Amino acid sequence: MVKKIEAIIKPFKLDDVKEALQEIGLQGMTVVEAKGFGRQKGHTELYRGAEYVVDFLPKLKVEVVVGDEQVEAALEAIQKAAKTGKIGDGKIFVLDVSNVVRIRTGETGAAAV
């Protein structure tokens, strides 16, 4: 079985997360710029004398697809690397993947990861 791990992290933690995943042998990832909020709620800013609310904060979504045997190691690596201990550190989601196809070779399933 194959899983997709999606981690929403603070942008400045990307290099730490990338290194942590490489250390456990993961070779590929996708990174998407995102904006969002949870308990962090955003903040107010002053612009040309007017105060306004910035409720969507910059985040990154890191996506990796792994075999079942790598899920726990990947979760631990991401959590350790992304954690600051402050509100807004993010979330990690694990989803089932029904199939994967490597475009170049046509390989499917875990062989395509």
N, C-alpha and C positions, 0 to 999 in steps of 0.2 A: 504494500500500500504506500501511497505517496501523500504527503501533507504540504500545504502551503502555509508558511508562517508570515504574517503581516505584523510589523512592529511600527508603531507610531512613536517617533522619538524627537528629542530636541535636536535642531540642526547641528549644533556644535559637537554632538556626540557621534556623528557619523563615522569619523575615522576610527574611533575606539571600537565601535560595533563591527566595522569592516575587518579590522585586525583580529578581533576576538573570533569572528566567524572563520577567517582564514586559518587561525591557529588550530581549529578543530577539523580542518580539512574541507570546508565548504568553498567551492570555487566560483560560484556565480551568485549575483544578487541584482535586483532591480531597485532603483531609488527614485521615488516620485516626490516632487515638492507638494506640500499640502498645507492647508490652513484649517484650524479647528479650535475647539475649546471644550473643556469639560469642567471639572471643579475649579480650574484655574481662572475661568470667567473672563479673562482679558483685563484690560486696564484703560485708563483715560490718558489722553495726550493733549498737549496744547499745540495748536497750529495757527500761526498768525493771530494770536490773541483769543482764539475760540477753542473751547475744550470739546473734545469728542471722544467717543468710546471706541476702542479697538477691541472687538470681542472675538475676532478670529486671529489666532496667533500662528506664527510660522512654525511648521512642523515638517518632518520628513517621514515618508512611509517607505520602509525597507521591506522588500518581499524576497523570500527565499523558498525554494521548493526542495524538499528533502525526503528521503526514505524514512519510514517509521523508526528505524534504528538510530537516526540522527536527531530526532525531534527533541528529546530531553537535553542533549548537549547543546543544541542550538538555542533553546529557550534559556538555559542557564547562561550561555555566553552573551546573549543579547541583554538579558536582565542585568548582569554584572556590569557590562560595558556602558549601558545607557543610563544607569542609576546615578542620580545626583543626591537623592534623598529629599528633594524639594518637590512641591506640588507641580504638576505638569510634566513629570518624567515620561508619561505616555502609557501605552497599553500594547500587549502582544496578543494576537489572535491566531489560532491554529484552525485551519480548514481542511476538510477532506478534498482531495483532488481525484476526480473520476478517471481522468486520462491525461497523458502528456505525449506530445509528438515532437520529436526533433525534426525540424523542417529539412535540414540538409540531408539526413540519412533515412528518415522515415521511421526511425526507432520509436517505440512507444513504451509507456509505463515507466517503471523505475530505470530502465536502460536509457531512457531519454533524458533523465535528470543528470 
